[in-house]
Amino acid sequence: MDDLAHCPPPRFEARDPHWREKVEKSFARQGIMAFLGAQLYDVWPGGCEIRLPFRPELCQQHGYFHAGVTATVVDSAAGYAGFTLMPAHTSVLTVEFKINLLAPADGEALIARGEVVKPGKHLVITQGRAWVVKEGRPTLCALMQQTLMTMYGKSETSHDRS
């Protein structure tokens, strides 16, 4: 059998011609991303990358990025990867994920990348990876598998909680 490790990643076509604008506007409304200081670095049909610079407030007791912070950023990266392929006038919601923390997230920045594995009409399966960068060297620190739900008829707007 041929070595399948060199199979190219899947290429997807967005179903909404305004997919990039839709993702950028949604990301800008995410209070948690702003609170953490995360930046939407890149987005493409079926993928998304978010970067988070180090701040002591984002750490656990050993000075590493907290696992909850890592999971939050990877969840958003993978979620937006899936959102790029959803039709217009839909919204995205994470319904499940499993994350493995592979190494301490000890570094100057966290890079989270999400990619779609299988797009579906109602459920989208994604994978997320996170690297921590220390002294210019990236170390893979987390792997995630995620299930998203396409929310038809649900607005992607802010909700007033007053």
Secondary structure as a PSIPRED ss2 file (coil, helix, strand):
# PSIPRED VFORMAT (PSIPRED V4.0)

   1 M C   1.000  0.000  0.000
   2 D C   1.000  0.000  0.000
   3 D C   1.000  0.000  0.000
   4 L H   0.000  1.000  0.000
   5 A H   0.000  1.000  0.000
   6 H H   0.000  1.000  0.000
   7 C C   1.000  0.000  0.000
   8 P C   1.000  0.000  0.000
   9 P C   1.000  0.000  0.000
  10 P C   1.000  0.000  0.000
  11 R C   1.000  0.000  0.000
  12 F C   1.000  0.000  0.000
  13 E C   1.000  0.000  0.000
  14 A C   1.000  0.000  0.000
  15 R C   1.000  0.000  0.000
  16 D C   1.000  0.000  0.000
  17 P C   1.000  0.000  0.000
  18 H C   1.000  0.000  0.000
  19 W H   0.000  1.000  0.000
  20 R H   0.000  1.000  0.000
  21 E H   0.000  1.000  0.000
  22 K H   0.000  1.000  0.000
  23 V H   0.000  1.000  0.000
  24 E H   0.000  1.000  0.000
  25 K H   0.000  1.000  0.000
  26 S H   0.000  1.000  0.000
  27 F H   0.000  1.000  0.000
  28 A H   0.000  1.000  0.000
  29 R H   0.000  1.000  0.000
  30 Q C   1.000  0.000  0.000
  31 G H   0.000  1.000  0.000
  32 I H   0.000  1.000  0.000
  33 M H   0.000  1.000  0.000
  34 A H   0.000  1.000  0.000
  35 F H   0.000  1.000  0.000
  36 L H   0.000  1.000  0.000
  37 G C   1.000  0.000  0.000
  38 A C   1.000  0.000  0.000
  39 Q E   0.000  0.000  1.000
  40 L E   0.000  0.000  1.000
  41 Y E   0.000  0.000  1.000
  42 D E   0.000  0.000  1.000
  43 V E   0.000  0.000  1.000
  44 W E   0.000  0.000  1.000
  45 P C   1.000  0.000  0.000
  46 G C   1.000  0.000  0.000
  47 G E   0.000  0.000  1.000
  48 C E   0.000  0.000  1.000
  49 E E   0.000  0.000  1.000
  50 I E   0.000  0.000  1.000
  51 R E   0.000  0.000  1.000
  52 L E   0.000  0.000  1.000
  53 P E   0.000  0.000  1.000
  54 F C   1.000  0.000  0.000
  55 R C   1.000  0.000  0.000
  56 P H   0.000  1.000  0.000
  57 E H   0.000  1.000  0.000
  58 L H   0.000  1.000  0.000
  59 C E   0.000  0.000  1.000
  60 Q C   1.000  0.000  0.000
  61 Q C   1.000  0.000  0.000
  62 H C   1.000  0.000  0.000
  63 G C   1.000  0.000  0.000
  64 Y C   1.000  0.000  0.000
  65 F E   0.000  0.000  1.000
  66 H C   1.000  0.000  0.000
  67 A H   0.000  1.000  0.000
  68 G H   0.000  1.000  0.000
  69 V H   0.000  1.000  0.000
  70 T H   0.000  1.000  0.000
  71 A H   0.000  1.000  0.000
  72 T H   0.000  1.000  0.000
  73 V H   0.000  1.000  0.000
  74 V H   0.000  1.000  0.000
  75 D H   0.000  1.000  0.000
  76 S H   0.000  1.000  0.000
  77 A H   0.000  1.000  0.000
  78 A H   0.000  1.000  0.000
  79 G H   0.000  1.000  0.000
  80 Y H   0.000  1.000  0.000
  81 A H   0.000  1.000  0.000
  82 G H   0.000  1.000  0.000
  83 F H   0.000  1.000  0.000
  84 T C   1.000  0.000  0.000
  85 L C   1.000  0.000  0.000
  86 M C   1.000  0.000  0.000
  87 P C   1.000  0.000  0.000
  88 A C   1.000  0.000  0.000
  89 H C   1.000  0.000  0.000
  90 T E   0.000  0.000  1.000
  91 S E   0.000  0.000  1.000
  92 V E   0.000  0.000  1.000
  93 L E   0.000  0.000  1.000
  94 T E   0.000  0.000  1.000
  95 V E   0.000  0.000  1.000
  96 E E   0.000  0.000  1.000
  97 F E   0.000  0.000  1.000
  98 K E   0.000  0.000  1.000
  99 I E   0.000  0.000  1.000
 100 N E   0.000  0.000  1.000
 101 L E   0.000  0.000  1.000
 102 L C   1.000  0.000  0.000
 103 A C   1.000  0.000  0.000
 104 P C   1.000  0.000  0.000
 105 A C   1.000  0.000  0.000
 106 D C   1.000  0.000  0.000
 107 G C   1.000  0.000  0.000
 108 E C   1.000  0.000  0.000
 109 A E   0.000  0.000  1.000
 110 L E   0.000  0.000  1.000
 111 I E   0.000  0.000  1.000
 112 A E   0.000  0.000  1.000
 113 R E   0.000  0.000  1.000
 114 G E   0.000  0.000  1.000
 115 E E   0.000  0.000  1.000
 116 V E   0.000  0.000  1.000
 117 V E   0.000  0.000  1.000
 118 K E   0.000  0.000  1.000
 119 P C   1.000  0.000  0.000
 120 G C   1.000  0.000  0.000
 121 K C   1.000  0.000  0.000
 122 H C   1.000  0.000  0.000
 123 L E   0.000  0.000  1.000
 124 V E   0.000  0.000  1.000
 125 I E   0.000  0.000  1.000
 126 T E   0.000  0.000  1.000
 127 Q E   0.000  0.000  1.000
 128 G E   0.000  0.000  1.000
 129 R E   0.000  0.000  1.000
 130 A E   0.000  0.000  1.000
 131 W E   0.000  0.000  1.000
 132 V E   0.000  0.000  1.000
 133 V E   0.000  0.000  1.000
 134 K E   0.000  0.000  1.000
 135 E C   1.000  0.000  0.000
 136 G C   1.000  0.000  0.000
 137 R E   0.000  0.000  1.000
 138 P E   0.000  0.000  1.000
 139 T E   0.000  0.000  1.000
 140 L E   0.000  0.000  1.000
 141 C E   0.000  0.000  1.000
 142 A E   0.000  0.000  1.000
 143 L E   0.000  0.000  1.000
 144 M E   0.000  0.000  1.000
 145 Q E   0.000  0.000  1.000
 146 Q E   0.000  0.000  1.000
 147 T E   0.000  0.000  1.000
 148 L E   0.000  0.000  1.000
 149 M E   0.000  0.000  1.000
 150 T E   0.000  0.000  1.000
 151 M E   0.000  0.000  1.000
 152 Y E   0.000  0.000  1.000
 153 G C   1.000  0.000  0.000
 154 K C   1.000  0.000  0.000
 155 S C   1.000  0.000  0.000
 156 E C   1.000  0.000  0.000
 157 T C   1.000  0.000  0.000
 158 S C   1.000  0.000  0.000
 159 H C   1.000  0.000  0.000
 160 D C   1.000  0.000  0.000
 161 R C   1.000  0.000  0.000
 162 S C   1.000  0.000  0.000
